[in-house]
Structure formats: C-alpha cells, structure tokens
Amino acid sequence: MFDHFRSRPRRSAATAPTTAIPVSELSIYDPIHFGVDENGVRVEVTLAGRNLLPGGEPGSGKSSLVNTIVAHASLSADCRLWLFDGKLVELDQWRAVADVFVGNDMDLAIATARELQHEMDIRYAMLRQVGRRKIVRDDGLDAILFVLDEFALYTATYGSKEQRDEFVRIFRDIVARGRAAGIITVAAIQRPSADIIPTSLRDLFSYRVAFRCTTDSSSDIILTQGWAKEGYSARTITPEQLGVGWLLAEGGIPRRIKAAYLSDDDIRAVVAVARHLRGHRAA
Ligand SMILES: Nc1ncnc2c1ncn2[C@@H]1O[C@H](COP(=O)(O)OP(=O)(O)OP(=O)(O)O)[C@@H](O)[C@H]1O
C-alpha cells in the first residue's frame, strides 16, 4: 500500500547478489530471541508495535540486551536502525549498518529526534489518507528501531537545560505516538529514579526489563510500583548474575530471564551479514 514511500527495495536471500552470504533475512515483525527463563525455556518478544525499557545498575546487562535486539533488527530488511549512543562505545560496532547514528552531540540529537518526529507525522498523514490506524507488516514501509543508550545522557547530562527539555519533549511524543507509525523505541536507563523516568513516561513502554538494582524502589520504578512487595525485585539479582533481569510484558507477571549475550566477535559476524543484506547503507 505504501510502496511509493520506501526508498529502498525489499531484498531477500533469493534476489541477493551471488557474492552475498547465503542467509535468509529476518523480519522485525518476527519474535526476537531475548534469552531463556529460569526453567531454561526460550524467551521471545515481538517488539513491532511496542516500546522497550531496559533499566538497571551499570554493568548489569542492559547494553547486551540492546545489542541482541539491534542484531535481530540489523538482519531484518524491513527495519531501519536509528541509534543514539551517548557513550559512543555501546553501539559503535553497528555504525556500519545503522541508517542514523548519533553520539554525544546534543544539537545533532535534537535535530535527529525532530527528523524522526517529522517522519512519524508523515506516516500518520499517510494512515489518515487511507483511513487506517497503524502500519502493519505488509504495508511495504520499513519499521524504525529507535535506540537510546543511555537515555539519561540526553535528558539529564549533556547540553543545556533548554536542550534537554526539548529533547525530552520530542522523545515523549515519539514514544507516545511512534508505535502505530512503525517506530519502536528502546531506551536503556542506568540508576532508575523517578526524576529520570517519570511514571507517565515509563508507562508508555509496554515491555520493561529490570536488571540488577540496588533498591526495591528502583526496581519498581522500572517494572511498576508494587512488584517488589510481591517478590519480583531486581534487588535480589546479585552482581555476579550478569544479564539476569525481570521481564514485564504488557501488564503480565514479571518473568525472570537470563538474557542472550553476543560477544564482540559475534557482533562483528552479524554486522558482516547485515551489510550484505542491507546493501552496505551506512549512517
Ligand atoms: N546476558 C549476559 N550473559 C553473560 N554476560 C553478560 C550478559 N550481559 C552482560 N554480560 C557481561 O556484563 C558486562 C556488562 O554488561 P552491559 O554492558 O550490557 O551492562 P550495562 O547494564 O549496559 O552497563 P552500563 O550501564 O555501564 O552500560 C558485559 O560486558 C558482559 O561481560
């Protein structure tokens, strides 16, 4: 339906050049492998049409989960990668396959977030024209994975107060309205606190993962007030349990998971395949 809007033709393994590594591409509409639960059962999450908030102490495993998600998205020819990496090291390996890559430049972060907001508005206008509410898999319009690692660097650290406020304003709009327009937001948060992630913003993320936290209240800030009292607290995760977290999905009961992990070599290998699938587009 929206074929004229795609700037890049969909490619498949069957139509890829013969020099391409023979691997079939994924779709961002497919479930993403997150890891296993405490019974060893595979945990998969479909992120299309959703937002995800991973939070927890430094070194608890947030970026590793984000890498797993970006890996899936990079192998999905129907997904563009808009990566904001405030620390410039967490997502840097994906730069070669990112459509957009923003580091610690606050002016660029605001301008790029505005661009994404504009893209969202265009998509809403297109949906209105055809009397539809949301973009779906077969519309022929790429989804956008919008990743911020680390969220608070853009909202509480870099730039002036005016810049940070402006960034938060645009970010909130994208998180609130983006899902129907095919924009999936993943925002990683260190040291969760109510001033960094107010409840009204947190609640726009229907999937959340609480990695190790130092207090019940910071665990509840990620999940929802009250879960710690029920026994679902990321405070119980020890520093040795890297990549362990509580996954809360759309109002269900938190599930303890051990996230999958990609080493730097694994990521390099995925990037090599993704470059073929994505036709070497780079940010
Ligand atoms: N699922 C996992 N399995 C095994 N090891 C892991 C896993 N997740 C993370 N680790 C280990 O923990 C280290 C820190 O993880 P990661 O960088 O994801 O933490 P983080 O929460 O993003 O930290 P920061 O907030 O400082 O960026 C990794 O370099 C890796 O060695």
The ligand as a Gaussian input file, in Angstrom:
#p B3LYP/6-31G(d) Opt

LIG

0 1
 N       23.494000     -11.929000      29.235000
 C       24.783000     -11.915000      29.625000
 N       25.474000     -13.067000      29.776000
 C       26.765000     -13.050000      30.141000
 N       27.461000     -11.929000      30.417000
 C       26.833000     -10.772000      30.296000
 C       25.457000     -10.700000      29.898000
 N       25.089000      -9.400000      29.865000
 C       26.172000      -8.703000      30.223000
 N       27.221000      -9.509000      30.469000
 C       28.577000      -9.076000      30.898000
 O       28.447000      -7.918000      31.683000
 C       29.166000      -6.830000      31.094000
 C       28.356000      -5.554000      31.273000
 O       27.155000      -5.683000      30.538000
 P       26.472000      -4.458000      29.825000
 O       27.495000      -3.588000      29.154000
 O       25.371000      -4.974000      28.988000
 O       25.904000      -3.695000      31.083000
 P       25.086000      -2.336000      31.131000
 O       23.995000      -2.569000      32.094000
 O       24.710000      -1.887000      29.779000
 O       26.167000      -1.363000      31.734000
 P       26.307000       0.240000      31.540000
 O       25.082000       0.829000      32.158000
 O       27.556000       0.573000      32.259000
 O       26.373000       0.460000      30.057000
 C       29.350000      -7.228000      29.633000
 O       30.495000      -6.682000      29.083000
 C       29.459000      -8.732000      29.722000
 O       30.779000      -9.095000      30.061000

